[in-house]
Amino acid sequence: GGEGGEGGEGGEGWVQACAGVAETEWSVRGLAAGTAYRARVRAANTRGASGWRSCVFCTKLWPVEGGGHGPLEPHRCVAEGASYRWAQSEAGAEVTAWLPLPPGTRAREVGVAIRGGGGGGSSGGGDGETWLEVTLGGESLLKGALGGAVARDELEWTLEDAPRAGGAGEPSRTLVVALLKAAPPHAAELPIWASLLRSHPEIDVAPLRRAAAEARAGELND
């Protein structure tokens, strides 16, 4: 049998997902996207049931413009719990991220850098990971291994104004980071990223892969 939800081992707060299943695998449907769940499972036969074994997992986000969102690091100048959003183009080459910044932020206060990865004009593709780091006032705002290799020479970033509701007060600012994917060695196609940073919430890439396959089939038919 298997159960999911929030609760202790005593049974409170759990919702039963299945019982009496003979298979060794079971898919639970109807879960919310981008949500953390706690699940537990046990085996049973004619002689009785085993103890519960529990785990925690997070469902994937539904892709919006090929991307999703993720958390920013705690920062004295940014609201607690602030997040960024990111997207990747249908062609799969461009990756863009939008980070909220405080009103009045100036370009000299912002730092965007790509570190690690392979040599030459691209970052990644070898055994080393490619890291993106964004700083504000010298303090880290976003840092981690990227979802894939990028062309280091193609990194661009800009600051944009985002008017406040009602037009009152100084507009907040948005940092827009544009990256260009680099194909791994011997790869015929650019990979679809599941997340901007590897440790951050992942999107469901299945619909993106289906769309890419349909586009390739259409090109062959033409």
C-alpha positions as CSV (number, residue, x, y, z in Angstrom):
1,G,0.0,0.0,0.0
2,G,1.1,3.6,-0.5
3,E,0.1,6.9,1.0
4,G,1.0,10.6,0.4
5,G,0.6,13.9,2.2
6,E,1.8,15.6,5.3
7,G,1.8,13.8,8.6
8,G,3.6,11.6,11.1
9,E,4.1,7.9,11.1
10,G,0.9,7.5,13.2
11,G,-1.3,8.0,10.2
12,E,-2.7,11.5,10.7
13,G,-2.6,13.8,7.7
14,W,-2.0,11.0,5.2
15,V,-4.1,10.3,2.1
16,Q,-4.2,6.8,0.8
17,A,-3.1,6.6,-2.9
18,C,-3.4,2.8,-3.4
19,A,-3.8,-0.5,-1.6
20,G,-3.5,-4.1,-2.4
21,V,-1.4,-3.4,-5.5
22,A,0.5,-6.4,-6.9
23,E,2.9,-4.4,-9.1
24,T,6.2,-3.1,-7.9
25,E,5.6,0.4,-9.4
26,W,2.6,2.7,-9.1
27,S,1.8,6.1,-10.7
28,V,-0.1,8.7,-8.7
29,R,-2.1,11.1,-10.8
30,G,-3.7,14.4,-10.0
31,L,-0.7,15.9,-8.1
32,A,-0.2,19.7,-8.2
33,A,2.8,20.9,-10.3
34,G,5.8,22.3,-8.5
35,T,4.7,21.0,-5.1
36,A,6.6,19.1,-2.5
37,Y,5.1,15.9,-1.2
38,R,5.9,13.3,1.4
39,A,5.0,9.7,0.6
40,R,5.3,6.4,2.4
41,V,5.0,2.8,1.3
42,R,5.0,-0.7,2.8
43,A,4.8,-4.2,1.6
44,A,2.3,-6.8,2.7
45,N,1.5,-10.5,2.2
46,T,-0.5,-13.2,4.0
47,R,1.9,-13.1,6.9
48,G,1.5,-9.4,7.6
49,A,2.9,-6.0,6.6
50,S,6.3,-4.4,6.8
51,G,7.1,-1.1,8.4
52,W,6.5,2.1,6.5
53,R,9.4,3.6,4.4
54,S,9.0,7.3,3.6
55,C,10.5,9.8,1.1
56,V,10.0,13.4,0.1
57,F,9.8,14.5,-3.6
58,C,8.8,17.5,-5.6
59,T,6.6,17.4,-8.7
60,K,7.8,19.2,-11.8
61,L,6.6,22.6,-13.1
62,W,4.5,22.9,-16.2
63,P,6.6,24.8,-18.7
64,V,5.7,28.4,-19.5
65,E,7.5,29.7,-22.6
66,G,9.7,26.7,-22.2
67,G,10.8,27.6,-18.7
68,G,9.7,28.0,-15.1
69,H,10.8,29.8,-12.0
70,G,13.2,29.4,-9.0
71,P,14.2,31.0,-5.7
72,L,16.7,33.8,-5.3
73,E,19.2,33.6,-2.5
74,P,18.4,35.6,0.7
75,H,19.5,39.2,0.2
76,R,19.2,42.3,2.3
77,C,17.9,44.4,-0.6
78,V,15.4,41.9,-2.0
79,A,12.1,40.8,-0.5
80,E,12.1,37.6,1.4
81,G,11.0,34.6,-0.8
82,A,11.6,36.5,-4.0
83,S,11.9,34.4,-7.1
84,Y,13.1,34.7,-10.7
85,R,11.5,33.3,-13.9
86,W,13.2,31.9,-16.9
87,A,12.4,30.8,-20.5
88,Q,14.0,29.0,-23.4
89,S,13.2,29.6,-27.1
90,E,11.3,27.1,-29.2
91,A,14.3,26.7,-31.3
92,G,16.2,25.8,-28.1
93,A,19.2,28.1,-28.5
94,E,18.3,31.1,-26.3
95,V,17.8,31.1,-22.5
96,T,16.5,34.2,-20.7
97,A,16.1,34.9,-17.0
98,W,14.3,37.8,-15.3
99,L,15.3,38.8,-11.7
100,P,13.4,41.4,-9.7
101,L,15.6,44.2,-8.3
102,P,14.9,47.1,-5.9
103,P,13.9,50.5,-7.3
104,G,16.9,52.7,-8.1
105,T,19.3,49.8,-8.7
106,R,22.1,50.9,-11.0
107,A,24.2,48.9,-13.4
108,R,27.4,49.4,-11.4
109,E,25.8,47.6,-8.5
110,V,25.0,44.5,-10.5
111,G,27.5,41.7,-11.5
112,V,26.8,38.8,-13.8
113,A,29.4,36.2,-14.5
114,I,29.8,32.7,-15.9
115,R,32.5,30.5,-14.4
116,G,33.9,27.1,-14.9
117,G,33.1,24.7,-17.8
118,G,35.2,24.0,-20.8
119,G,37.6,26.2,-22.6
120,G,37.3,28.2,-25.8
121,G,34.3,30.2,-26.7
122,S,31.8,27.9,-24.8
123,S,31.5,27.2,-21.2
124,G,30.7,23.5,-20.4
125,G,30.7,20.4,-22.5
126,G,33.5,18.8,-20.4
127,D,33.6,17.2,-17.0
128,G,33.3,20.6,-15.3
129,E,30.0,22.4,-14.6
130,T,29.2,25.8,-15.8
131,W,28.2,28.2,-13.1
132,L,26.2,31.4,-13.3
133,E,26.5,34.0,-10.5
134,V,24.6,37.2,-10.1
135,T,25.5,39.7,-7.5
136,L,23.9,42.8,-6.2
137,G,26.0,45.2,-4.2
138,G,28.7,42.6,-4.0
139,E,26.3,40.0,-2.4
140,S,25.2,36.9,-4.2
141,L,21.6,37.0,-5.5
142,L,21.7,33.9,-7.7
143,K,24.4,31.2,-7.9
144,G,24.7,27.7,-9.1
145,A,25.4,25.2,-11.9
146,L,23.5,26.0,-15.1
147,G,21.2,23.5,-16.8
148,G,23.7,23.0,-19.6
149,A,26.7,24.5,-21.5
150,V,26.6,28.0,-22.8
151,A,28.6,30.3,-25.1
152,R,30.5,32.6,-22.7
153,D,31.1,35.2,-25.4
154,E,27.3,35.6,-25.9
155,L,26.4,36.5,-22.3
156,E,24.3,39.7,-22.2
157,W,22.4,41.5,-19.5
158,T,20.3,44.6,-19.2
159,L,18.3,46.5,-16.6
160,E,14.6,47.3,-17.3
161,D,12.1,49.5,-15.4
162,A,8.9,47.9,-14.2
163,P,6.3,50.6,-13.4
164,R,4.5,50.2,-10.1
165,A,0.8,49.6,-9.9
166,G,-1.1,52.9,-10.2
167,G,2.1,54.7,-11.4
168,A,3.0,55.9,-7.9
169,G,6.6,55.8,-6.6
170,E,9.9,54.9,-8.2
171,P,9.6,52.0,-10.6
172,S,11.2,48.7,-9.6
173,R,13.8,47.2,-11.8
174,T,14.3,43.9,-13.5
175,L,17.6,42.3,-14.5
176,V,17.3,40.5,-17.8
177,V,20.1,37.9,-18.4
178,A,20.3,36.4,-21.9
179,L,22.4,33.2,-22.5
180,L,23.1,31.2,-25.6
181,K,23.3,27.4,-25.3
182,A,26.3,25.6,-26.6
183,A,25.9,22.1,-28.0
184,P,27.7,19.3,-26.1
185,P,30.5,17.5,-28.1
186,H,29.2,15.1,-30.7
187,A,25.6,16.2,-30.1
188,A,23.4,16.8,-33.2
189,E,20.9,19.0,-31.3
190,L,20.9,21.5,-28.5
191,P,19.5,20.0,-25.2
192,I,16.3,21.1,-23.6
193,W,17.0,22.4,-20.2
194,A,14.9,21.2,-17.3
195,S,15.9,24.1,-15.0
196,L,18.0,27.3,-15.2
197,L,20.1,26.0,-12.3
198,R,20.5,22.3,-11.7
199,S,19.6,22.4,-8.1
200,H,16.4,24.5,-8.7
201,P,12.8,23.4,-9.5
202,E,12.6,21.5,-12.8
203,I,10.0,21.8,-15.5
204,D,8.3,18.8,-17.3
205,V,10.3,18.7,-20.5
206,A,8.1,16.0,-22.1
207,P,5.8,18.4,-23.9
208,L,8.8,20.4,-25.2
209,R,10.4,17.3,-26.6
210,R,7.2,16.3,-28.3
211,A,6.9,19.7,-29.9
212,A,10.5,19.5,-31.1
213,A,9.9,16.1,-32.5
214,E,6.8,17.2,-34.3
215,A,8.6,20.2,-35.7
216,R,11.4,18.0,-37.1
217,A,8.9,15.6,-38.6
218,G,7.2,18.6,-40.3
219,E,10.5,19.8,-41.7
220,L,11.1,16.3,-43.2
221,N,7.7,16.2,-44.7
222,D,8.2,19.6,-46.4
